[in-house]
Amino acid sequence: MTREVKPEITESYEDLEEKVEQFERAQEDHQASIESMYLMSSVAAFMTHETSELLRNANDMIEAWEAVPEENRDDEFERRLEKTKEAKSKFKKQLGYAKRFISGLEEETENELYVNGKIDEVVEQFDHYTQQRAVEIERTVPKYIQPPELNPSIYTGVIMNLFTNAIKAVLEVSPEDSGRVIRFDGGNTEDWHVLKVSDTGPGIPEGIEERIFDPLFSTTDRPDDDPLGGGVGLGLYIVERVVERSDGEISVVEPPEGFETCFEVRFER
C-alpha cells in the first residue's frame, strides 16, 4: 500500500465512523420518540384523528334531529336520537382523555399521583368494551397508595398497555369456562412500589416466557375490526424500556390462585 493511499483510507474510515455515530444518535432519538408515542397506541385504537370530525358530525346531526317537531317523531326516531347522544358523549369523553394524555407526555413532568385514580382512568376508558364481553375487573390496591414521583402519563401508559394485553388474553377463553377476570394488586415496600396485573386468559405458552419482551414478538391475534387491534409485538418491549428508564423493572411472576398470567412492575422508592 502506497503512502498516498493510506491517508485516503484513514480519512474515509474516520468519515464513515462519524456517520455511524450520527446514525446511532439519530436512532436513539427516534427510538425514544417511538416509545413515547406507542404508549398512546391503546388510546389511538379508540381515538383516531377522524373522531374529532365524527364528533362534529354527530353534533350537527343531533341539532338537526332535535329541530324536528315532536308531532313528527315516533318511538324509533326517539330511540335513534338517544343512541346518537350516548355515542356523542362517549366520543367526547375519549377525545378529552386523549388530549390530556398527550399533553401529559409532552410536558414530561413528574408529579404525585394515586394508583387507584390512574387505574380508574384506564378502566373507565374501556368500560363499554369490557362490559359487553363479560370481563370482570378486580382490585386489591390500598385506597391511597402512591408510587414514586413519575410522569403521570407514563404511569398511565404502562397500566393501559398491561390492561389491554390482559383484556386480549381473557377474550381467548369462554366466560363459562374459567371466567374473564383481570385483577390489579399493588403495594409499597420499604424500597419498592409494586403493581401487578393478572388475568384468567390461557396463559403464556410454554417455552416463550423469555421472548415476550422481545421487539416484534406477539402472542395476540385480534380481528382487524376489533377496537383493541391485533398485537404488533412492541407493547411489552416498550413498556419494559420505559419502566427501566424510570428506575423500575417488569417481569412475569407467579400469578394469584385462579389466575394464569401475572405481570409485576416495580419502581424504586
VEXBAGU-879418 format. One record per atom (N, C-alpha, C, O, CB): x, y, z. Coordinates in steps of 0.02 Angstrom, whole numbers, plus 50000, padded with zeros to 5 digits. Glycine has a CB too. Layout:
XYZ ...
REM end
This chain:
500424994050000 500005000050000 500445006250000 500905006850041 499525000050061 500305010949955 500735016849948 500575021850003 500045021650034 500645020049880 501045026450015 500955031650065 500365036150047 500015038650091 501595035850073 500265037249979 499735041649957 499035038749972 498565042449986 499805043149882 498975032049970 498325028749979 498125028550052 497535029250068 498345021749950 498625027650098 498465026950169 498065032750198 497565031550232 499105026250207 498265039150185 497865044750212 497145044650186 496685046450223 498195051350194 497045042650123 496375042450096 495945037250132 495365038450148 496405040950020 496255031450146 495885026150181 495725028350252 495165027350277 496305019550183 496215031450284 496115033850352 495555039050355 495125038850399 496755036850381 495565043650307 495055048850304 494375045950291 493875047950322 495235054050250 494335041050246 493705037850230 493435034050291 492835034150304 493785032950170 493885030850327 493675027050386 493405031750440 492885030450470 494275023050414 493765037350452 493535042150502 492865045250483 492435046250526 494065047650512 492785046550418 492155049350395 491585044350405 491045046150426 492205051350321 491725037950390 491225032750399 491055031950473 490475031150491 491475026150370 491555032150515 491455031450587 491015037050615 490575035850656 492135031350624 491125043150590 490725048750612 490005048050591 489535049550628 491015055250585 489905045550529 489225044650504 488865039150543 488265039650556 489235042850429 489225033950562 488935028550602 488705031250670 488165029650694 489435022850612 489135035450701 488955038450765 488345042950759 487915042850803 489555042350793 488315046750705 487735051050693 487105046950685 486575048650710 487855055550632 487175041450648 486605037050637 486365034050702 485755033650714 486785031550587 486825031850744 486645028750808 486295033750854 485815032050888 487255025950842 486545040050854 486225045150894 485515046550869 485045047250908 486635051650894 485445046850803 484785048050773 484315042250790 483725043250803 484845048950697 484585036150788 484185030350805 483935030550877 483355028950890 484585023950793 484375032550923 484185033150993 483625038251003 483145037051039 484785034851036 483705044150970 483195049350975 482535046950945 481995048050973 483425055750939 482585043450888 481985040950855 481645035650899 481035035450904 482165038050786 482055031350929 481785025950972 481415028951031 480865026651048 482355021350996 481705034051063 481385037251120 480715040151099 480225039751136 481835042651150 480705043151040 480075046151015 479555040751003 478965041551020 480205050050950 479765035250972 479305029750959 479025026851023 478425025451028 479655024150918 479455026051074 479235023251137 478695027551169 478185024951193 479825022451184 478805034051170 478305038451200 477655038251160 477115038151189 478575045651203 477725038251093 477125038151052 476745031651060 476125031551060 477305039250979 477105025951068 476755019551070 476335018851134 475845015151135 477255013951065 476545022351188 476155022051248 475445024751237 474995023451276 476495025851304 475355028451183 474695031051167 474315026551119 473755028151100 474765037951136 474605020851101 474305016651049 473625013951070 473175013351029 474765011051031 473545012151135 472905009351157 472365014651152 471795013051134 472955006851228 472535020951168 472045026251160 471905027451087 471335028351067 472295032751194 472435027351046 472355028750975 471905023650941 471575025150892 473035028950940 471895017350968 471465012250939 470735014350945 470325012550902 471575005550974 470555018050998 469875020351007 469785027450980 469245029350958 469685020151080 470325031350981 470265038450967 470725040450911 471295042650923 470415042551031 470505039850849 470905041750791 470765048950773 470325052250802 470755037050732 471135051350725 471055058250704 470345059650680 470075065050690 471555059950649 470045054650647 469375055650619 468835056550672 468295058950657 469195049750575 468995054650735 468495055150788 468275062350800 467685063650814 468755052150852 468735066950794 468565074050803 468045076150751 467565079750766 469195078450799 468165073950689 467685075650636 467015072150648 466485074950636 467975073650567 467065065850671 466455062050686 466045065550741 465435065650738 466635054850706 466395068150790 466055071650845 465685077850819 465125079250839 466555073650899 466015081550774 465685087350745 465075085250704 464555088550706 466185091250701 465135079950666 464565077450627 463985075350672 463405076450656 464775071650582 464155072150727 463645069950774 463275075850803 462665075750811 463955065750830 463645081150819 463325087250845 462835090150794 462275091950812 463865092550863 463055090450732 462615093150679 461985088850671 461435091450662 462995093550612 462085082250674 461525077650665 461025078450723 460425078550711 461775070350662 461285078850784 460845079550842 460445086050838 459845086150852 461255079350907 460785091450819 460445097950813 459875097550761 459335100350771 460945103450794 460025094150706 459515093550654 458925089350677 458345091050665 459815090550590 459065083850711 458535079450736 458115082750790 457505081950793 458825072850762 458455086650834 458085089950888 457625095450861 457155097550895 458575092850939 457765097850800 457345103050770 456705100250740 456255103950721 457735106750715 456665093550736 456065090450709 455495091250760 455585089550818 456185082850693 454925093750739 454355094550786 454165087950818 454215082650786 453745097550749 453955088150881 453795082050918 453235078050885 453225071950889 453595083850989 452755081550853 452205077850822 452435073650762 452075069250739 451655082750800 453035075050738 453295071250681 453775065750702 454085062550660 453655075950633 453835064650767 454305059550791 453915053250811 453345053650834 454705062250852 454235047450803 453955041250828 454455037950876 454985040850890 453775036350769 454295032050902 454735028750950 455425027150921 455925027950955 454405022250975 455435025050858 456085023350827 456505029650820 457115029350830 455975020150757 456195035150802 456555041550797 456875043350864 457465045050867 456075047150774 456475042850918 456725044650985 457285039951006 457775042051038 456155044451036 457235033550989 457745028651007 458405030350972 458935030151004 457525021550988 458375031950909 458985033550872 459295040150896 459905040750899 458835034050797 458875044850914 459125051150940 459505050051005 460045052751016 458555056250950 459215045951049 459535044551114 460185040751104 460685042251137 459055040551159 460195035951058 460805032151044 461355036751018 461935036051036 460665026550993 461175041350975 461655045950947 461945050451001 462545051851002 461335050250892 461525052751047 461755056851103 462245052951147 462745055651170 461155059351144 462095046551160 462535042351200 463215041551166 463735042051198 462215035551213 463195040351100 463815039451063 464235045851064 464845045651072 463665037450990 463895051451056 464245057851058 464585058951125 465155061251128 463765063651043 464235057351178 464515058151246 465135053851255 465625056151285 463985056351298 465125047651230 465705043251236 466285045851195 466855045751218 465515036151214 466155048051134 466685050751092 467005056851124 467615057651124 466415052551022 466585061151152 466845067251182 467285065651242 467805068751252 466265071751204 467085060751281 467475058651339 468145055851318 468665057551347 467085053451380 468145051551266 468765048551241 469225053951213 469835053751225 468615043351188 468945058551176 469355063851146 469685068151200 470275069851195 468925068251100 469305069851252 469585073851307 470135070151343 470645073051360 469045075751355 470035063651354 470545059651387 471175059251345 471735060051371 470295052651402 471095058151280 471675057651235 472085064051235 472695063851235 471445055951164 471735069751235 472085076151234 472475077151299 473045079551297 471595081951224 472175075351356 472525076051420 473125071451423 473655073251449 472055074651479 473035065451396 473575060451397 474175062851355 474745062551378 473335053651370 474035065251295 474565067651251 474905073651282 475525074251280 474295069351181 474515078251310 474795084151342 475265082251399 475795085251407 474245088651368 475065077151438 475485074951494 476145072151470 476665073251502 475125069851534 476145068451415 476775065751389 477235071251365 477835071051375 476635060851331 476935076351333 477345081851307 477655085951363 478205088551355 476925086351262 477305086651419 477575090651474 478155087351509 478595090751535 477025092151524 478155080651511 478695076751542 478815078851614 479395079251637 479335077651502 478275080251650 478335082151720 478245076151765 477935071151746 477835087551738 478525076551826 478445071351875 478015074151932 478195079251962 479135068751901 477465070851947 477015073251999 476815067652046 476905061752030 476395076351967 476545069552103 476245064652147 475605062152115 475235065952083 476115067652218 475465055752123 474845053052095 474625047152137 475015044152174 474945050852021 473985045552132 473705039952169 473565034252120 473265035152067 473065041952206 473785028252139 473735022452095 473015020952076 472865019852017 474045016352128 472565020952125 471865019252110 471555024252062 471135022352020 471465019052174 471745030552067 471485035452020 471695034051949 471295034751903 471705042452040 472325031951940 472565030351873 472255023951846 472105023451787 473335029751874 472155019051890 471815012951869 471105014551847 470865012051796 471815007751926 470765018851886 470085020851868 470075024151799 469635022551758 469805025751920 470545028551785 470565032051720 470605027051663 470255027651613 471165036751717 471035022051671 471135017151618 470525012651610 470275011751555 471765012851631 470285009851666 469725005251663 469105008651634 468735005551595 469565002551733 468995014951652 468405018451627 468415019451551 467895019651519 468345025151661 469025019951523 469065020851450 468815014751412 468615015251354 469785022451430 468835008951445 468655002751411 468034999451442 467884993651427 469244997851414 467675003251484 467085000551518 466594997351470 466374991751479 466735005951558 466415001151417 465904998751370 466144992351337 465754987651328 465755004151317 466774992151318 467064986351284 467074980151329 466864974751308 467774987951259 467314981051391 467374975251436 466694972851461 466594966751467 467814977151496 466234977351474 465574975351498 465204971351446 464854966551462 465174981351519 465264973251383 464934969551329 465194962451323 464844958051298 465014973151263 465814961351345 466144954851337 466224951151403 466614946451407 466814955751304 465854953251453 465834949751518 466524949151550 466694944051578 465534942851510 466914954551545 467574954751577 467494957951646 467254963651651 468094958551533 467694954451698 467654957051766 468324960051788 468854957351772 467434951451815 468294965551824 468894968851849 468904968351925 468434970451959 468924976251825 469444965651953 469534965252025 470124969652045 470564971252005 469634957852047 470124971552109 470664975952132 470804974752206 470344974552247 470484983352119 471444974152223 471644973752294 472214978752304 472754976952327 471864966452314 472064985052288 472564990352294 472354994952351 471794997552350 472644994352227 472784996052401 472605000652455 472355007252429 472605009852379 473205001752501 471865010152464 471495015952439 471935021852419 471855024552365 471005018152490 472395023752462 472775029952450 473515028552433 473935032852444 472735034452510 473655022752407 474355021052392 474625025452336 474275027052288 474415013652373 475265027452342 475585031552292 476235028252270 476595025252310 475725038652319 476395028852205 477045026652180 477545032352190 477355037652215 477015024452105 478175031352172 478655036952173 478415042252124 477985040952083 479385034452156 478705048252128 478505053552082 478715051552011 479305050551997 478825060352102 478215051051967 478325049151897 477905053751853 477445057051877 478145041651885 478055053751788 477615057051741 476955053251741 476945047251725 477935057251668 476405056451759 475755052951764 475565049351700 475265043951702 475215057751783 475715052351642 475525049151579 475945042851566 475695038051537 475615054151521 476565042951587 476975036951580 476685031351623 476615025651599 477705038351600 476525032851685 476245027851730 475575025251702 475445019251703 476145030751802 475165029851679 474525027851649 474635023551588 474265018651577 474105033951632 475125025351547 475265021551486 475475014451500 475285009751465 475795024951446 475875013451553 476085006751573 475475002651594 475384996951573 476605007051630 475055005651637 474445002251659 474005000451599 473744994851594 474035006551709 473935005151553 473495004051495 473724998351451 473324994251429 473445010451454 474374998051438 474634992651396 474554985851430 474364981051397 475364993851380 474694985451495 474614979151530 473874977151534 473694971351528 474914979551600 473444982151543 472724980851548 472444978451482 472064973551480 472354987151571 472614981751427 472354979651362 472634972851341 472294968951308 472504984951308 473264971451361 473534964751348 473114959551386 472974954151360 474274964351369 472934961251448 472544956551489 471844955551459 471584950051459 472484959051561 471554960951433 470894960251400 470944955451341 470524950951334 470634967251376 471454956451299 471534952051241 471614944851264 471364940251232 472144954251199 471964943851319 472094937051344 471444933751367 471304928051349 472604937151401 471044937351407 470444934151435 469914932951381 469484928651389 470144938451491 469944936751326 469464935651273 469604929151234 469214927051192 469464941551225 470184926151248 470354919751217 470004913951251 470014908351225 471114918751218 469694915251308 469344909751344 468604911451347 468404917151342 469644908751415 468204906251356 467474907151361 467294909451432 467584907051480 467114900551344 466824914151438 466614916451504 466354910751547 466384911051609 466084921751498 466094905451515 465804899851552 466344895251580 466214891351626 465334895951507 466954895451551 467484890951573 467774893251640 467554891151694 468034890451520 468274897651636 468604899951697 468404907051714 468634909851764 469354899451690 467974910051672 467794917051683 468314921651654 468904919851648 467704918351758 468114927651637 468574932651609 468704937851664 468314942551672 468284935951544 469244936951700 469374941251757 470074944351751 470554940851735 469314937251823 470124950751765 470764954351768 470814957351837 470334960151863 470824959851712 471404956651867 471484958951936 472094963451944 472634961951918 471544952851984 471994968951980 472544973451997 472724972452071 472294972452114 472354980951984 473374971452084 473634971252152 474184976452158 474544977752109 473904964052170 474244979552215 474774984552223 474964985552295 474594983752341 474544991152194 475544988452305 475774989752373 476464992852372 476794993052320 475784983352414 476674995352429 477334998352436 477734994552490 477474993052544 477285005852454 478354993052473 478814990452523 479284996152541 479205001752518 479204984152496 479774994652582 480254999852602 480635002552541 480795008452539 480744997052653 480784998152493 481195000152436 480825000652370 481075003852323 481754995352429 480234997552365 479904997052300 479164998852303 478824997852353 479984989952274 478935001652247 478215002052234 478064996352185 478394995652134 478005009152204 477554992252201 477404986352161 476684986652135 476224988052172 477514979952202 476604985252071 475944984752040 475924978351999 476374976951959 475784990951995 475394974452009 475314968151972 474654968151933 474144970651957 475334962152020 474684965351873 474084964551832 474034957151813 474474954451778 474104969151767 473504953851837 473414946651825 472794945451783 472334949551782 473364942751891 472784939851747 472194938251707 472074930751705 472514926751720 472274940851635 471444928951687 471254921851683 471254919351611 470874914751594 470564920951714 471664922351569 471724920151500 472044913351495 472104909851545 472124925251459 472244911351435 472544904751425 473244904051452 473524898551453 472544903051352 473554909551474 474234909251499 474744910051443 474574909751384 474354902751536 475364910851462 475914911551413 476134904551392 476314900451435 476514915651443 476124903151327 476314896451304 477004894451330 477464898551333 476314896151228 477074888151347 477704885651375 478264886551324 478184885051265 477634878251395 478834888851348 479424889551306 479534896451277 480054897651246 479384884751251 479054901051286 479154907651257 479184913251310 479184919151293 478584909251208 479214911251374 479224916151427 479794921251418 479714927151433 479294912751495 480364918851394 480954923151388 480894927751327 481304932351319 481584918951383 480414926551283 480364930451221 479834935851223 479804939951177 480234925851164 479404935951274 478834940451271 479024947751273 478624952051254 478364938851329 479634949351296 479854956351297 480284958051236 480554963551231 480244957751360 480344953251190 480724954551129 480314958951081 479704958351078 480924947951094 480654963451044 480294967550995 480004963250939 480304958450917 480754972950965 479404965150917 479044961850861 478814954850877 478634951050832 479484961750801 478824952950942 478564946350961 477884947350994 477824951151042 479064942651009 477384943850969 476714944650995 476364937851001 476484933350961 476294949350951 475944937251053 475544931251061 474804932651051 474384928151059 475644928251131 474624938851032 473924940751024 473754941250950 474184942850908 473774947351059 473124939850934 472904940050864 472164941750863 471734937350856 473034933250828 472004948150870 471314950350869 471094952050798 471524953550756 471224956450915 470444951750783 470204953550716 470374960750699 470444964950743 469444952450712 470434962150635 470624968850612 470124974150633 470314979950645 470694968950536 469474972250639 468974977250656 468864977750732 468414981350754 468314975550622 469254974150771 469214974550843 469514981150866 470064982850844 469564968550877 469184984950911 469454991350933 470134990750966 470524995550965 468984994550981 470284985050997 470934984151028 471484982550977 472074983350992 470914978651080 471284980450918 471774978850867 472134972350883 472014969150934 472264984450859 472594970550838 472994964650848 473654966550880 473804972450889 473124960950782 474044961550898 474694962950928 475224963850875 475274959850828 474884957350976 475634969050883 476184970050835 476854968550867 477374969150836 476184977250809 476844966450932 477464964350963 477904969950988 478504969050994 477844960250917 477624975751001 478014981351027 477814983451098 478214986451133 477954987350981 477204981851118 476944984151182 477384982451241 477624986951276 476274981451193 477484976051254 477874973951312 478604976051306 478924977751356 477824966451322 478864975851246 479564977951235 479654985251256 480134986951290 479754977051161 479184989551235 479244996651250 479074998051323 479395002251354 478805000751205 478574994451350 478424995251421 479044993651463 479204997251510 477834990751442 479384988251446 479994986451483 480514991951480 480814993651531 480284979951454 480614994851421 481125000151414 480925006351453 481345009551486 481225001851341 480285008251449 480045014251485 480095013251560 480315017751596 479325015851465 479905007351583 479945005851655 480675006151679 480815009051731 479644998951670 481125003151641 481825003151660 482115010251660 482535011851703 482224998751613 481905014451614 482135021351612 481875025351671 482145030651688 481935024651547 481355022851703 481065026151761 481285022751826 480935023051876 480295026251756 481865019551824 482155016151882 481695010551907 481605009751968 482275021151938 481415006851861 480985001351880 481154994951842 481644994651805 480265003151869 480744990051852 480834983651816 480164980251809 479704981551848 481334978951854 480094976051758 479484972451745 479654965151732 480154963551701 479094975451685 479224960651756 479354953551747 478694949751752 478194952251775 479854950951800 478724943451728 478154938851737 478274935051801 478814932051810 478074934051675 477784935051846 477864931651910 477304926551919 476854926051878 477864936851969 477354922851973 476844917851989 476174921352000 476124925852042 477044913752051 475654919351963 475004922751971 474644920752035 474804915452063 474564921351911 474164924752057 473754922752114 473354916552097 473274914852038 473274928552135 473104913252147 472704907252137 472094908752093 471734913652105 472484904252204 471974904652043 471414905551999 471574909651937 471154910351893 470864908752035 472184912351933 472394916351875 472954912651838 473284908251865 472634923351898 473044914551774 473534911051732 474164915051719 474704912151712 473214909251666 474104921651716 474684925851700 474694931851746 474164934551763 474674928151625 475294933951766 475354939851809 475984943751790 476534941051791 475374937951884 475894950051772 476454954551760 476554958951821 476074961751848 476344958851695 477174959551843 477334963651901 477804969251880 478324968151849 477664959351957 477594975451897 478004981351884 478244984051951 477854984751998 477604986751845 478884985651955 479174988252017 479564994652002 479964994951955 479634982952051 479444999752043 479815005952038 480175007252104 479885006352158 479345011852020 480805009452100 481165010952161 480855016952196 480625021752164 481905012352145 480845016652262 480555022152302 481125026552329 480995031452364 480115019352361 
REM end
